[in-house]
Amino acid sequence: MRSKSILRDVAQKAGVSLRTASRVLNDDPRVADTTRERVRQVMQDLRYTPDSMARSLRAGTDATIGLVVESVADPFFSELVAAVESATWVDGKSVLVSSTHRDPERERSAVNHMLQRRVSGLLVVPTCGDHSWLRDTGVPLVLVDRAADGLDADVVGIDDRKAAFDVVSHLVAHGHRDIAYVGDHPQIPTSAARLDGYREAMAHHGLTVRGELVRADCTTSQEASVAMGELLALSHPPTAVLSAATRCSLGVVPTLHSTGRTDIALVGFGDFAMADALSPAVSVIEHSATAVGLAAVARLSERVADAQLACQTLHVPVRLLQRGSGEQRP
């Protein structure tokens, strides 16, 4: 007796044709949402597992998505990986993950390895430098978190410039004028956009950016901790801080607490564990890696279904979680 469910079993139980079940399996956008969800639920109920080898032979690609990130050790990117895996699992796809550690050569090597594996699509968090070499891979591609030089492609992320602008405006509304910026290197497009948003907001509110308050060179939490210590040691220290990356916040927050300077207002980019349990709780821009990952997978599915789609930059909404630290007055 056959023990393993096949696609025909799924179609019969879901009350659809075998062709419709196959279209759901292959992310065909012509299937109605209600039908898609019903078929996917039946796949789960029957524990249906697609024959990836047969699908690969028919399509010329593996039932695998390639995902290239900076580092799976980074909280944002580890959450992103989990979201992509969750979104693709229901379609019977797997995810091949590789970290670049911001090394362009490692990035190129990772992508080439994935292409050799005949992945059906690529999600890439690009490193710095020219990416024109990605134009002719022949595989559907979506950039995640940031755009890439020399490449016209779909980009899924957040509006980093506007988010930073809004944070500074929030701090100004609470009486702050001496606002410091602690962020990653502006070689990274997201970091450059956040620094631009900070500068634009300061100018918009008629405030001068003091050069010593800008620390846009912190690639690790340790460097951010050192930078925060140096800011506190200034003769005219800041009364508020915009921490423009989660890894920076993981250095800034301990330094403020260890020096007894939790009176300094703080808003961070990205949430992190225990941020809401500190005193004061840390106000953050909720930059959901899960939302970005799900949106990126959805756009890749659209790109797989129609390679002629015009490229888009898609911004996932963010919100400011006001928990206390960012609402303190000078």
Secondary structure, DSSP 8 states (H G I E B T S, - for coil): ---S--HHHHHHHHTS-HHHHHHHHTT-TTS-HHHHHHHHHHHHHTT----HHHHHHHHSS-SEEEEEES-TTSHHHHHHHHHHHHHHHTTT-EEEEEE-TT-HHHHHHHHHHHHHTT-SEEEE---SSB-GGGTT--S-EEEESS--BT---EEEE--HHHHHHHHHHHHHHTT---EEEE---TTSHHHHHHHHHHHHHHHHTT----GGGEE----SHHHHHHHHHHHHTSSS--SEEEE-SHHHHHHHHHHHHHTT-TTSEEEEES--TTTTTSSSB-EEEE--HHHHHHHHHHHHHHHHH-TT----EEE---EEE--BGGG---
